[in-house]
Amino acid sequence: MNLLFLVPPVDLSKKKKPVDRVYGCNYGYDYKPAIHLLSLATIAQQAGCRVRFMDCPAEGYNSKKFIHYLNNHRDINAVVFFSVWLSKEEDMSAADIATGISPGIKIIFSGSYPTWQPGIFLKNSNYIVIRGEPENTLLELIRSFKYGDNRLSEVTGISFLKENRPVDNRMKELQDLDAIAWPDRRLLKGEYYFNRLDTYPATIMCASRGCSYACTYCAPQALDQAIELEYLRFNLAKPPLRLKSPQAVIREFQEISVLGYRSVELCDNQFLWDQKRMVEICEGIRQLKLKWICNTRADYLKDKSLLKLMKEAGCQLIYIGTEAFNQAILDDVNKGLDLRQNYRAVELVRECGIEPEVSVLLGASGLEDEKSVLESISEAKKMKTRFVHYSVALPLPNTKLYQIAKNKGWMKTGDFIPVDNTRDATLDLPLINAARLKKIVRQCYIRQYLSLRLAMRQVVYCFGRQLTYKIKAWFNFLGSQFRSS
């Protein structure tokens, strides 16, 4: 088969901006490769398919150039998408273009939004949705195409139309992560820029799936959102945490180094799960001289010797999920964290030569009011980190916050509507409404990104092409803040 794995042109969306398809909830400060879609392309390629990974925003493809490509490649059997909350419009438009040029082409959707509401994406019998974890289901689907649509009912983990009625097959079992090949980054043809990384070329990597905690607001990376939605539908629970073995993580780092990359962003919900595993990984990659950044809870950042080893292994920055600087709110959202651990973690990370970044999550709790919001913002600023990540809690359908908001009538629209969580809000909480939260988060970012202090630090941290990427990310984000909703 000949498969096109597609990130559509940005001119197909009303925003005219590329969606972040790694985390899936915003238009991003930067533009990273769609690693979850790349994983699918790799799986198909290893199965013997001819594969083209086309990232239109990264490759400079507008809709005209995209249409020209399709007209010259009418042998494409299927177009595969990884759709997130903000990408439905452009993905469906691209699918319409593809089917208009080649009426018999298959359209395959995967990702969070199609998993939540597969029926929306099933426009006709040529459209298929892969729900939840997609790799093995895609392989099964490819094999089924050899026998025609009569075999679709046997493919686990998909939704499709049969006699114009939607059919949801049973869930696909979760996979052993070590059995999934790492994404083949040689398929990438575009240019990417990362806001937090200062060394290029850079790439993205994921070494685990799932989370063992039960925060009510949790918005993990986009693939985990899809997996959680599917697992919740069939098992009424969160899926288990799954980790790649240290050996598998080390081998992927080595491959990244061989390909000429100099830095890596780990998109795991949390990278530092187990100290023994972390030590083994660090020992295995320290000689590669790669720079990398990761996400970690504050209560895991308490061993100075481990942090120093992470620094020696190339760790440049740790994004710490502080979320709120109010103990009552942390308790209400089931964070399972003592507020004092946030302060100690930032201090210790900085002491060990790693840059800390803190986060402020607004509106995740019914206890939130303007005083608590401004208190968290003030406390985060006092830490004087290079970046503070501000966002507004969204009632994503895979979260407990979604059920709480529906039950208490906090959603303005009655149900979840996708918005950019760095510049918009959808919940009218008892003590503060969505409009006020939206105004506050926008003010926070404008002040941060227009500050002379941040601008000077960006210049100090990087030069040449690296600085060009930073400036591009800076203008990209500020543009989104000033652009009307």
C-alpha positions in Angstrom: 0.0 0.0 0.0 0.9 3.6 -0.5 0.1 5.7 2.6 0.3 9.4 3.2 0.7 10.5 6.8 -0.5 14.1 6.9 -0.3 17.2 8.9 -2.4 19.6 6.7 -1.5 23.1 5.5 -2.3 25.8 8.0 -4.4 27.8 5.4 -7.1 25.2 5.8 -7.8 26.4 9.3 -9.5 29.6 10.4 -6.6 30.4 12.8 -4.0 30.1 10.0 -1.6 28.7 12.7 -0.2 25.1 13.1 -1.7 23.1 16.0 0.6 21.5 18.5 0.0 17.8 17.9 2.3 16.5 20.7 0.3 17.8 23.6 -2.8 18.7 21.7 -4.3 21.6 23.6 -2.9 24.8 22.0 -1.3 26.4 19.0 2.1 26.4 20.8 5.0 28.7 21.3 7.0 26.6 18.8 6.5 23.9 16.3 7.5 20.3 17.1 7.2 17.2 14.9 4.0 15.3 15.3 5.7 12.4 17.0 2.6 10.2 17.5 1.8 10.4 13.7 5.4 9.7 12.9 5.2 6.6 15.1 2.3 5.4 12.9 4.2 6.1 9.7 7.2 4.1 11.0 5.0 1.1 11.8 3.5 1.2 8.4 6.8 1.5 6.7 8.2 -1.5 8.6 5.1 -3.5 7.5 6.2 -3.0 3.9 4.0 0.0 2.9 5.3 3.0 0.9 5.2 5.9 3.2 5.3 9.6 2.9 5.2 11.7 6.1 4.1 15.1 5.0 4.2 17.9 7.6 2.8 20.8 5.6 3.6 23.6 8.1 7.1 22.4 8.6 7.7 21.8 4.9 6.2 25.0 3.7 3.2 23.4 1.9 0.1 25.5 1.5 -3.1 24.1 0.2 -2.2 24.8 -3.5 1.1 22.9 -3.2 -0.7 20.1 -1.3 -3.4 19.7 -4.0 -0.6 19.7 -6.6 1.1 16.8 -4.7 -2.2 14.8 -4.6 -2.8 15.3 -8.3 0.6 13.9 -9.0 0.3 11.0 -6.6 -3.0 9.4 -7.4 -1.6 6.0 -6.4 -2.1 6.9 -2.7 -4.3 4.3 -1.1 -4.9 6.0 2.3 -4.3 9.3 4.1 -3.7 9.0 7.9 -4.2 11.7 10.4 -3.4 12.1 14.1 -6.2 14.6 15.1 -6.2 16.6 18.3 -8.8 18.9 19.8 -7.9 21.9 17.8 -7.2 20.3 14.4 -10.6 18.8 13.4 -11.4 21.6 10.9 -8.2 21.4 8.9 -8.0 17.7 9.1 -11.5 17.2 7.7 -10.9 19.8 5.0 -7.7 18.0 3.9 -9.7 14.7 3.9 -12.3 16.4 1.6 -9.6 17.6 -0.8 -8.0 14.1 -0.9 -11.4 12.3 -1.6 -12.3 15.0 -4.1 -9.2 14.2 -6.1 -9.2 10.4 -5.5 -12.8 9.3 -4.6 -11.7 5.8 -3.6 -9.0 6.8 -1.2 -9.2 5.6 2.4 -9.2 8.3 5.2 -7.9 7.1 8.6 -8.3 9.3 11.7 -6.6 8.6 15.0 -6.0 10.8 18.1 -8.0 12.3 21.0 -10.9 14.0 19.2 -11.7 11.0 16.9 -11.5 8.7 19.9 -13.9 10.8 21.8 -16.5 11.3 19.1 -15.7 8.9 16.2 -19.0 9.5 14.5 -18.1 13.1 13.7 -15.2 11.9 11.6 -17.1 9.2 9.7 -18.2 11.1 6.7 -18.7 8.1 4.4 -17.8 4.4 4.1 -14.2 5.3 3.1 -13.6 7.0 6.5 -12.3 5.0 9.4 -11.4 6.0 13.0 -8.7 4.3 15.0 -9.6 4.8 18.7 -7.1 4.8 21.6 -3.6 3.3 21.1 -3.2 3.2 17.4 -0.1 1.2 16.3 -1.3 -2.4 16.3 -4.7 -1.4 15.1 -3.2 0.3 12.1 -1.2 -2.9 11.3 -4.4 -4.9 11.6 -6.3 -2.4 9.4 -3.6 -2.5 6.7 -3.9 -6.3 6.5 -7.6 -6.1 6.3 -7.5 -3.8 3.3 -6.2 -6.7 1.3 -9.6 -8.4 1.7 -11.8 -5.4 1.2 -14.2 -3.7 3.6 -15.8 -7.1 4.5 -13.0 -7.6 7.1 -13.4 -4.3 8.9 -15.7 -5.9 11.5 -12.7 -8.1 12.6 -10.4 -5.2 13.3 -10.2 -4.3 16.9 -10.1 -0.7 18.0 -11.8 1.0 15.0 -15.1 2.7 14.2 -16.5 2.7 10.7 -19.8 3.0 8.8 -21.7 -0.1 7.8 -24.8 0.5 5.8 -24.5 4.2 6.7 -24.6 3.3 10.5 -21.6 3.7 12.8 -20.0 0.6 14.1 -17.6 0.7 17.1 -15.5 -2.5 17.4 -14.2 -3.6 20.7 -11.1 -2.0 22.3 -7.6 -3.0 21.2 -5.5 -4.3 24.1 -2.7 -2.1 25.3 0.8 -2.8 23.9 4.2 -3.6 25.4 6.0 -0.3 24.7 9.3 -2.0 24.0 7.7 -3.9 21.2 6.8 -0.6 19.4 9.6 0.6 17.2 10.8 4.2 17.9 9.7 6.8 15.4 11.9 6.9 12.2 13.0 10.6 12.2 14.5 10.1 8.8 11.0 10.5 7.5 10.9 14.1 8.6 11.5 16.6 5.9 10.5 19.9 7.6 12.0 22.4 9.9 11.1 22.6 13.6 11.8 25.0 16.4 11.6 24.6 20.1 11.0 27.4 22.6 12.7 25.8 25.6 15.7 24.2 23.8 18.7 26.2 23.0 20.7 23.6 20.9 19.7 22.5 17.4 18.7 20.4 15.6 16.1 19.3 18.1 13.6 16.5 18.3 10.8 15.1 20.5 10.7 11.7 22.3 8.3 9.8 24.5 9.5 7.1 26.9 6.3 6.1 28.7 2.5 6.2 28.4 0.0 6.8 31.2 0.2 8.2 34.7 -0.2 6.6 38.1 -1.7 9.8 39.6 -5.3 10.9 39.6 -5.3 14.7 39.3 -8.8 15.8 38.3 -7.6 18.2 35.6 -4.9 16.1 34.0 -4.2 16.9 30.4 -1.4 14.6 29.4 0.2 14.5 26.0 -2.2 13.9 23.1 -1.7 10.2 22.6 -2.3 9.5 26.3 -5.6 11.5 26.0 -6.8 9.2 23.3 -5.7 6.1 25.2 -7.4 7.3 28.4 -10.6 8.0 26.6 -10.7 4.6 25.0 -9.7 2.7 28.2 -12.3 4.7 30.2 -15.0 3.8 27.8 -14.4 0.1 28.1 -13.0 -0.3 31.6 -14.4 2.7 33.5 -10.9 3.4 34.8 -7.6 5.0 33.9 -5.1 2.9 32.0 -2.0 1.6 33.8 1.3 3.4 33.6 3.6 1.8 31.1 7.3 2.5 30.9 9.8 1.7 28.2 12.8 -0.2 29.6 16.0 1.8 30.2 17.7 -0.2 27.5 15.0 0.8 24.9 15.2 4.5 26.0 19.0 4.5 25.7 18.9 2.9 22.2 16.5 5.6 21.0 18.7 8.3 22.4 21.6 6.7 20.6 19.7 6.6 17.3 18.8 10.3 17.8 22.5 11.1 18.3 23.5 9.1 15.2 21.0 11.1 13.1 22.7 14.3 14.1 20.3 15.7 16.6 21.8 17.8 19.5 18.8 18.1 21.8 15.6 16.3 22.8 12.3 17.3 24.5 10.8 14.4 26.4 7.0 14.7 26.2 6.2 12.1 28.9 3.7 13.2 31.5 6.5 12.5 33.9 10.0 11.2 33.0 11.5 10.6 36.5 9.3 7.7 37.7 11.8 5.4 39.2 15.3 6.3 40.6 17.0 3.1 39.5 15.6 3.4 36.0 16.6 7.0 35.8 20.2 6.3 36.9 20.5 3.5 34.3 19.2 5.8 31.6 21.5 8.7 32.6 24.5 6.4 32.7 23.7 5.1 29.3 23.3 8.4 27.5 25.8 10.7 29.3 28.5 10.1 26.7 26.2 11.2 23.8 26.5 14.8 24.9 22.8 15.4 24.0 20.9 18.2 25.7 17.4 17.3 26.9 14.4 18.6 28.9 11.6 16.7 30.7 8.5 17.0 32.9 8.6 15.9 36.5 6.5 16.2 39.6 8.0 18.3 42.4 7.9 15.4 44.9 10.2 13.4 42.8 12.9 16.1 42.8 14.5 15.6 46.1 17.7 13.6 45.5 20.6 15.9 44.8 22.9 13.1 43.6 20.3 12.0 41.1 19.8 15.6 39.8 23.5 16.1 39.4 23.7 12.8 37.4 20.8 14.1 35.2 22.7 17.3 34.7 25.9 15.3 33.7 23.7 13.3 31.3 22.6 16.4 29.5 19.4 17.5 31.3 19.0 21.2 30.6 15.6 22.1 32.0 12.9 20.4 34.1 9.3 21.5 33.7 7.8 21.1 37.2 4.1 20.6 37.5 3.5 23.1 40.3 0.1 24.1 39.0 -1.1 26.2 42.0 0.5 27.8 45.0 -2.4 27.2 47.2 -2.6 24.1 49.3 -6.4 24.0 49.4 -6.6 24.0 45.7 -3.9 21.4 45.3 -5.9 19.2 47.6 -9.1 19.8 45.8 -7.7 18.8 42.4 -6.2 15.7 44.0 -2.6 16.7 43.2 -1.2 14.6 46.1 1.4 17.3 46.8 2.6 19.3 49.7 2.9 23.0 48.6 6.3 23.2 50.3 7.6 20.5 47.9 7.2 23.0 45.0 9.5 25.5 46.5 12.1 22.9 47.6 12.1 21.3 44.1 12.7 24.6 42.3 15.6 25.5 44.7 17.2 22.0 44.4 17.0 21.8 40.6 18.6 25.2 40.3 21.2 24.3 42.8 22.2 21.3 40.7 22.7 23.4 37.6 19.5 22.5 35.8 17.0 25.2 34.8 13.6 24.9 36.5 10.4 25.9 34.9 7.2 26.2 36.9 3.6 26.1 35.8 0.5 28.0 36.9 -2.8 26.3 36.0 -5.8 28.6 36.4 -9.4 27.5 37.1 -9.0 23.8 37.8 -10.9 23.9 41.1 -14.3 25.2 42.3 -12.4 26.9 45.1 -10.5 29.1 42.7 -11.2 32.8 42.9 -9.3 35.9 41.8 -7.3 36.1 45.0 -6.0 32.5 44.6 -5.2 33.0 40.9 -3.2 36.2 41.6 -1.5 34.5 44.5 -0.3 31.6 42.4 0.9 34.0 39.7 2.8 36.1 42.2 4.4 33.1 43.9 5.5 31.7 40.5 7.1 35.0 39.5 9.1 35.1 42.8 10.9 32.0 41.8 12.5 34.0 38.9 12.6 31.1 36.5 13.3 31.8 32.8 9.8 30.7 31.9 6.5 30.4 33.7 4.0 28.2 31.8 0.5 29.6 32.3 -2.6 27.8 31.2 -6.3 27.5 31.9 -7.7 24.2 32.9 -9.9 22.7 30.2 -12.6 20.0 31.0 -11.1 17.5 28.6 -13.4 14.5 28.2 -10.7 12.2 29.6 -10.6 14.0 32.9 -12.5 14.0 36.2 -12.9 17.8 35.8 -15.1 17.1 32.7 -17.6 15.2 34.8 -17.4 17.6 37.7 -18.0 20.6 35.3 -20.9 18.9 33.6 -22.5 17.9 36.9 -22.2 21.4 38.4 -23.1 23.3 35.2 -19.7 25.1 34.9 -19.4 24.7 31.1 -20.7 27.7 29.3 -21.6 25.6 26.2 -23.0 22.6 28.1 -20.3 20.3 26.8 -16.6 20.5 26.0 -15.6 22.8 23.2 -11.9 22.8 22.1 -10.0 26.0 22.7 -6.4 27.0 23.2 -5.6 26.6 26.9 -2.9 29.2 26.9 -5.3 32.0 25.7 -8.9 30.9 26.3 -11.2 29.5 29.0 -14.5 27.6 29.0 -15.5 27.2 32.6 -17.6 29.6 34.6 -16.5 28.6 38.1 -18.6 29.6 41.2 -16.1 32.4 42.2 -14.5 33.4 38.9 -15.8 33.2 35.4 -14.2 32.2 32.1 -13.9 35.7 30.7 -11.9 36.8 33.7 -9.6 33.8 33.5 -9.0 34.4 29.8 -8.1 38.0 30.5 -5.7 37.1 33.3 -3.8 34.4 31.3 -3.4 36.6 28.3 -2.0 39.4 30.5 0.5 37.0 32.1 1.9 35.9 28.7 2.0 39.4 27.3 3.9 40.7 30.3 6.3 37.7 30.2 7.0 37.7 26.5 7.4 41.5 26.3 9.7 41.7 29.2 13.2 43.0 28.6 14.5 40.4 31.1 13.3 37.5 29.0 14.5 39.1 25.7 18.0 39.5 27.1 18.1 36.0 28.4 17.1 34.6 25.0 20.0 36.5 23.4 22.4 35.3 26.0 21.3 31.7 25.7 21.6 31.4 21.9 22.9 32.9 18.8 22.6 32.6 15.0 20.0 30.1 13.8 19.1 29.2 17.3 18.2 32.8 18.0 16.2 32.9 14.8 14.1 30.0 16.1 13.6 31.8 19.4 12.4 35.0 17.7 10.1 33.0 15.5 8.6 31.3 18.5 8.3 34.6 20.3 6.4 36.3 17.4 4.3 33.2 16.8 3.1 33.2 20.4 2.6 36.9 20.8 0.6 36.9 17.6 -1.8 34.4 18.9 -2.3 36.4 22.1 -3.1 39.6 20.3 -5.2 37.9 17.6 -8.9 38.0 18.4 -10.6 34.8 19.6 
